[in-house]
């Protein structure tokens, strides 16, 4: 995903060390910890109100409309909390409507998946793991987004862990039963974790997230700002069942289609944490010539969907045949959930999708 509108320059340190009251907790025994699957119950969904004209320029009002429409749609199924800068609070509330709670919290952009902590469960409580967001490897400056993890957890009184790694929430995909899918390009990378080997990073992820098995996919380095997050490539639909993003038939081969081919090869030869072989299901992209607003940065994958309480939210790109096919595939895999298609033309032009803009908090739904 290419968040291309902000000039790349070195990202400053995210701020001073936490005060005594903010100090992250020490790591307890990892065997008690669990990273749940997205299809499990959500207490709420977090989102972020895009703040900066310097990022979106003339498209800011249009991407805000996409985010407001998405928030209202998700709010029909579960509680939504929108983070917005205090001086933009009223505008965000008007756009999102009364069914969305808008809270004052300094943010820069809309990528809540990457800036909000990764939530794990341990001994009946939820912990937030702060992965030290650094602008996707110091490619962009996000001073406030670098502090979202600490500020959000402090607001809700949620215990937090500060990871000894740099990563983003879009880097991880789990089945909730101990299996983690990760693209090597997005985390075994000197722009996030200089000098750390894949084995060292894997050991840290197992301890932090309570997973038992990490399956590494090669990914793509340096061709988008995320270095190829896994959540636009492969997604679990159930334990042992994986949806794989595939290029539109007839599209010339490129780094992204080769990454998909490599992922398929790895998954065909792998098993999950329970020893099961994977069923891999193709999720074909739309025809680029039929997509509204398509350009070189457009994220046209259906794999960047979001599984909410009683619904799955997936893009509607404008290629009716492909949109219908994606909806049908997801409906077959999630028969008890509504498949809700959402128009995200400007958001996708900015190189992101529905999953990038949402972040689930596990727990009992808020009444």
N, C-alpha and C positions, 0 to 999 in steps of 0.2 A: 504494500500500500504506500503510495507516494504522497505524503503531505508536503506538497512541493512549493507552497506559496511563501514560506518564511525563509529568509536567507540563512543558510547554514553558517554557524559560527560556534566556537567552543562553548559548551554548557558549563556555567559556574557550579561550584559546590552547592548542593541543595539547601545549605543553611547551617547555622550553628548546631552543635551537638544538643540533643534533647536535654531539657531541664530534668531535675530529679523526678518530678511528677510524670514526665513523659518518657522516662527511660524504658526501652523495650524489655519485655520479660526474657529471662534466660530460657534456653531450649530444654524442655523436659524430654522424657523418653519418647522417641519418635514412634514406637510401636503403638502408642495410644492415639495417634493422630490419623485423620483421614481427609483426603480431598474428595468431596462428593461430585457426582455427575450433575450436569446442568439440568437434567430432567427431574431431579429431585425437588422437593418443595422449596419455594423461595419465600422469605419474609418480605423482601422488597427488591426492586430493581433500581440501581443507581445510574444516573445519566449526568452529563455535563453540558452546560449552555455555552456555545462557542462565543468567545469574548472579543477576539482581535480582528480589526479590519486589516491589519498588516499581514494576517494569514490568508483571509478569504477575499479581501478586497471587495470588488463589486458583487461577489457571490455571497457575502455574509448574510444578507437578509433571506436569501433563498435556502442556504444550508440551515439557518435557524428555523425556517418553515419545515424543512425535512425533519429536524430534530423534534420540534413541537408536535408534528403529526405522528411521529413514531412514539413519542411519550404518551400522547393521548390514546393511541391504539393499544399499547402495552397496558395502560392503566385500566382498560376494560377487563383485564384478566388478573392483574395483581397491582400491589401498591408501588408507585413510582416516586422516587425522590430525585429532583433535578437540582444539581449544584450550580449556583450562579453567583457572579460577583455582586456585592451589595448594591452597586450603582446600576446594575442591570436586572435586579430582582423583580421589579414591578413589570418590566417589559417581558421577561421570561414567564412570569405568572399569567399575564394576559394571553400570551401566545399558547401556553400549555393548558390553560383552563383549570377549573377548580378541583378536578379529580387528580391532579398532579401536585404533590407537595414541592414547593420551590424553597430551598434553604440558602442562606447567605454563606458562601464558601468560595474563596478566591481560586479561580480556575483560569486557564488560558484557552483551552480548546475542548473539543467534544469527545475525546478518545477515552472514555471512562473505562473501557476494558483494560487499557494499559496503565492507567494512573491510579485507579482504585486498587487497594490491596487484594491479594488472592486469599479467599476465606477458606479456612480449614476447620474441622470439628475435632474436639478433643474433650473426653470426659463430660459430654453433654453441653459443652459451651462452644462458642464460635470464637476463633482467633483470626486476626488479620495479619498476613505476611506481607510486609512492605519490601518490594524488590528494587527499591532505590532508582526509580524512573529517572533516566538521564537524557531524555530526548532522542530515544532510539539510537544510542551509541554516539551521542554528542553531535547529531546531525542538525538539530534544531534547538532553539532556546525555549524552554518552558519553565520559567522560574517558579510560578505558582503551582503548576502541575507536579513539579518535583516534590511538593509538600502536601499534596492531596492526601496521600496515605496517612501521614501522621495527623493531619488536621481532621480528617473524616473520622478516624478511629477515636480520637480524643473527644469529638463532639458526641459520639454515641457511647462512650465509655467502654469500647471494645478492647480487650487485651491485644497487644500487637507484638509481633516479632520482626526484627530488622534482619533481613537476609544478608548473608555474606556474599551475595551475588547481585548482579544487575540483570534484570529481565523485565518483561512486560506480561500482563495477563493473557494477551493474545499468543504468547509463546507456548501455552500449555493446553493440552486436550486430554481428558481423562474419562474412563468408564465408571469411575466411582468404586471400582473393585481392585484398585492397586496398580492399574496400568496407566502410564503416562506417555503420550506422543509428543515429541519435540522436534523442531527443525534445528539441526546443528548450526546452520548459518546464522540463526537469530540469537544464539546464546554462547556457543563456543566461538567467541569472536573477541578480538582484542579491543574493539570499540566498546564492549561492555565488561568483559572479564579478562583483562590482560594477564597472560602468564598462567591461567588456569586450564588444566587439561580437561578433556571430556570426562575422564574417569572421576576426577575431583568434583566437577560440576554435578555429575550424576549422583555421587555420594551425598552431596549437599542437598540436592532436590529430594532424594529419598528421605533424608532426615527432616527437612522442612515441611514437606507435603505429606509424609506418611505413605508414599507410594512404594511398591515392591519391585516394579519392573519399568524401566525407561526404554522406549523404542525410539531410536534416532533415525530421522529422515534427513537427507542431505540439505534440502532447501536450495536457496539461491542467494548468493552474497552480492551486495552492492548495487542491485538493480531496482530496489525500492527502499524506502526509508526504514522499514522494519527488518530488512534482511530476511524477508519471507517468513512471516508468522505462520504457525501451523493452522490457525483457525480459518484461513482462506484456502487450505489445501485438503485437510482430512478432518472429519468430525465423527464422533461416535453417535450412533443412533440407538444403540443398546450394547450391553457387554458382548463383545465378539462381532459386532456389526459396525462397519465403517463406511461412511460416504466419502467418495474421492472426487475432488474437482477434476473435470476433464475438459480440454479445449473443445470448442465447437468443431464438429467434423469438417475436415478439409482445410482447417487453419494450418498455415505453415509451421513447422516445428520451431520452437524457441526455448529459451531457458526455462520458462514456466511449464511448458508441456513436457520437457525432459525431466523436470523435477517431479511432475505427476507420474511419469513412467517409472522413475526411480523409486518413488514411494510405493507404487504398486508392487514392484519387485521385492522390496523389503518386507512389505506386509504379507505377501504370499508365502514368504519363508519364515515368518515369525509366529509366535504364540503370545497370548496375553499372560497376565500374572497368575491366572488359574490354569494355564496350560492349554487353552482353547485356541484352535486355528481361527483366523479371521475370515469372515464373509465380507468382501469388498464390493460395494455397489457404486457404479459410475453415476456422477451427478453432472451432466453435460452443461456447459456454458451456453448462453444465447448466441445468436448470430450477431456479430459486431455491426453488420450493416442494418440491423433492425432494432438496435438499442438506442433509446433516446439519449442524446447528449454524449455519445461515445467519443472519447479521445484517448490519447496514449496512456493517461494515468487512470482511466476508468477501471474500477474494480468490478468485473462482470461475473464474479463467481456467485453461485447460489449457496456455496458451502458456508458462507459467512452469515448463517441464519442464527436466530436466538430462540432457545427453548424456554418458554415461560410456563407459568401455571396454567394448564389447560389449553395452551396454544403454542404453535411454532410460528415465528415471524420470519418471513423470507422475502427477498426483493421481488418486485415486479418491474422488469426492465423494459418492456415494450415489445419484445418478440413473443407474440401470443402463444405460438406453438411451444417454444422453450419454457415460457412461464408456466404454461399448463402442465408440461411434462414434469418440471421440478415440483410443482404442487402435488401432482399425483404420486411421485416417488415418496415424498415426505408424508403424504396422507397414509400410504400403505405402511410405512414404518412407525407412524404415530397415530394409530387409528382412533385413539380416545381423545386426541387433541384437535382443536380447530387449526387449520393451516391458513394463516392470515398473510396475504401478500400486501406489501407496503411499497409505495413509490418513493425512491430515495435518489433521484437523479443527480442532484448537486452533491450530496454526500458521497455517492459513488464516483463522481468526477474528481473529488478530492482524494480519491484512493482508498476509501473506507467502505464499511458496510454496517449492517444492523448489529452484528455481534461486536464490532469495534466500538460501537456507541453505547453499549449496555453492559452492566455488570451486576450479577446476581448475588444477593446475600442469602445464604441458606437459612432455613428455619420455618416455623409455622407462619402461614400467611397472615398479614395484618388485616384485621377486620375493617 
